[in-house]
Amino acid sequence: MRETDMDSNQFLRSLVTGVVHKSFARAIRYIGLPDFPRQLFVREIKPYLHLAENGRLEERKSLVKLWRSTLQGEVIATDVREDVPAFYVRAGLGATGYVMRLILIKGVWRIDSVISVYERQFVHMPWFRRAAFASAVAAAAVLGLLFHQPIVQPRVLVQSAAKPVVKTPLTHAAANHGASTHAGNSKGKVHVQKTVSAFRFHLALGMPLGNLSQFLYQQHLVSNAVTFDMLLKNTGIDKDVQPGTYIFKKGMKVSQILQELKQGPPAP
């Protein structure tokens, strides 16, 4: 019996793995799973409304919008335990993003947990994508008109020769030497690029850990904010993280970041 369950789990796991990066609505239709009705979603999400920083989700219209956003949200991971498929869906409402774990038990959808609540960057919002697409189409149309204008050959062609300006990256020592050498040249400019080797993040009391994960992702310390959220939860470190100011160094490994969070913020 256990081998049969294992085979069933493996088959279902291979089936749901193929829908990662699809929208949730498209994924469940693709593998023949039932829909997630609006009334059921509204009832399931209500216990998690306290996670929102404002009271906008209390309105029924906002809950309906969040339901639609969840259906169109991206499936970022899947899992199967005891023949129960689970979908990790990333959705959002306005500037707030959510990562939910949705499971199907006996043909009925349930919101198993809200893994992360974070502040979305405006570049990921649907209205920004639509505006960017419209702007790109308009720019392409203008460029098309410009390039298709008839070319008028001038009678006299005057060409001025100018030496190309080559900009070379300068180190701190070379920058200082160049500044002293060209002190009398008012047109000379020295560009000095500073390298940041440490990043500070202040975790306030009551702040979601999703904000920390987003910060680490923006500084290129972790490859995926949602995956790091799941790692904190699976390892249990999310319960040990204390408020305070953390210092992360450039090039730190994920294991080193987890160790810093487990030890707590350094003493001031």
N, C-alpha and C positions, 0 to 999 in steps of 0.2 A: 504493500500500500504506500509506503514511503517512497519507493522508486517511482510509482505512478505520479505522486504529488510532485516529485522532483522533475520528472519529465514534463509535467503540465506547467510548472513554473518556468522551466527553461524555454518552452515553446512560447508562452505568453510574454516572457521577457524579451525574446528575440523579435516578437511582433511589435511591442510598444517601443522598442529601441529605434525602429525605423521611422518614427514620427517626430523625433527630436528636431527642433528648429521650425516646425510647422505651427500654425495657429492651433489653439486648443480645439476649436470647433471643427477645423479641417482634420485634425488628428483623430478625433473620436469617430468622425464619419468614415475616415479612411480604413479604420480597422473594425468598423461595424458596432461601436459601442453606443449606448443610448444617449440622448441629449441631456443637458443640464438645465431643467426648467427655471424660469425666472423666479417663480414663487419659492421654489426650494432653495435657490441661491440666496435670496433675501433672508430666508429663515436661518440658513447656515452661517451667514456672515455676521449676523447681529451680535453673537458673543464676542466678536473680535473688534467691535467698533471702538472700544476704549483705546485701541492702539493708535488711532488717528489723532493727530495733534490738534485738530479743530473739530467742530461739530457738524461739518458739511455732510458727513456720511449719514447723519441722522435723518436727512430728508429722503423720502422715497425715490424722488427723481434721481438723486445722486446714487442710490443703491442700484437703480436700473442701469445707469450709465456704467457703474463699476461691473455689473453683470455682463454688459455688452463688451466692455474692455477685457474682461476675463476670457470671454469666448474668442476674442480676436488676439488675446495675449499669446506670447511665444512659449512653447514647451521647451524648457531648457534642460530637463533631465527626466528620466523615467525610472521606475523600480517596480518589482513584483515581490510580494511576500505572502506566502500561503494562498496563492491564486488571487490575490487582491492587487490589481494594478494601481499604481500611483503616478500622478503627473505633477511635476513641479512647473508651475505656470507663472510667468512674469507679466503683470498687468499694471495699470495705473489710472489715477484720476487726478487731473490737473498736475500740480507739481509734486504729488505724492505717488511713489511707486510701491508695489506690493509683490511679494513672491509667496504663492500659496501652494500647499500640498493637497491636491485633490485625489480622493480615492473612490473606487467604485465597489460597493458592498451589496451583493445580491441584487444587482441591477439598479441601485440607487446611488447617486453621487453624494459625497460628503466632503466638507472642508475639514481635513484632518488637522491642519495647523496653518497659521500665517507665519512663515519663517522669517520674513524680513519686511520692514517698513522703512523706506528711505526717501530722500529728496531727489527727484529726478532732474537730470540736466535737460535744459530746454531743447537741446539738439535732438533728444530722443522723443519729444512729444509729437503726436500726430499732426497738430496744427502747424508746427514748425516744418515738418517734412513736406506737408502740402504746399506751404508757402515757398519753401526752397525749390520744390519741383516746378511750381508756377514761374518763379523767377528764372530758373534755368531755361525753361521753354521760351520765355520772353527774350532772354539774352541770346539764345540760339537763333530766334527769328530775326533779331536786329543784326546779328553778325551775318546771317545769310543774306539780308538785304544789302549790307555793306559790301560783301565780297562779290555780289552779283551785279554791282553797279558797273556801267561801261567805263573802261579805262581810257582816258584821254592822254595821248602821248604829247608831251610838251615839245616845243620847237627847239629850245635850248636846254640842255641838261647840265646843271652845275653840280659838281660833287666835291665836297670838302673832305679832306683826309684828316683824320684825328686819331691819335694813338689811343688804343683801348686802355681803360683803367683796370688794373688787376688788383683785387683786394685779397690779401693773404692773412689768414688767422694769426694773431699775435699772442705770444705768451706774456705773462706779467713782466718778465725781464726785458723781452723785446719791446714791449709797449713803453716801458720806462725809458729805454734807450732811444726809441723813436721820438718820444716826447721831448727829450733833451736835445736831440739832433735837429728836429724841425720846430724848435721853439719859436723861431722867427717867422715861420710860415703860418699865416692865419687861416689858410684854406686846408691845412692838413688836419685829419681827424684820426684819432686812435680809438679803436674799438677793443675793449677789454671784456672778455666773457668770464663771468664768475661761475664756478662749479659748486653746486649745492651738494654737500655730503651727508647732511642730516635733515630730518623732517620732524617737526613737532606737531602733535595733535592733542588737543585738550578734550577729554571725554567728560562732559558734564553729567551731574547726577540726573538720571532718568532719560538720558539721550539713547536712542536706539543704536545698537552695535552696527546696524547697517550703514550708518554715517561713517563709522570707522573703516568699514570695508570699502566704501566708496572712496575714501581718502587714500587708502593704500593702493587701490586700483589706479587712481589718478596720478599717483607718484610712481607708477610702474613697479611697485613692490610685490603685487600679486597679479595674476593673469586674469582673474575674474572675481568680481565682488560677490556675486551670488554664491559661487562655489566656495569662497572663503567663509561666507556666512554659514553654509551647511557644514563646513569643516569645524567651525567653532562649536556648533550644536552637537555634532556627532562625537567630538572629543570631550564634551562637557566643560570646555574652557570658558564658554559664554557665561557660566555661573560663577566663575572665579574672577572675572574682569572687574576691577575696581575703578571708580572715577579718579581722574587725575590727568596729568600731562605726561604723555609718552613720547619718547625720542626714538625714532627709527633711522637707521643708517642706510645709505645707498648700497645696494647689492646684497641686502640681508636675504637669507633664505626663509621660506615659509616656516620651517621648524624653529628658526631663531625668533621670528615674530611671535609665534605661539608661546615660546618660552618667556619672552618679555611680557606678554599679556598675562600669563599665569603668575609671574613674579609680582606684578603690580607696578604702578608708576614709581620712578626713582624719587628718593627723598629730595625735597627742595633745598 
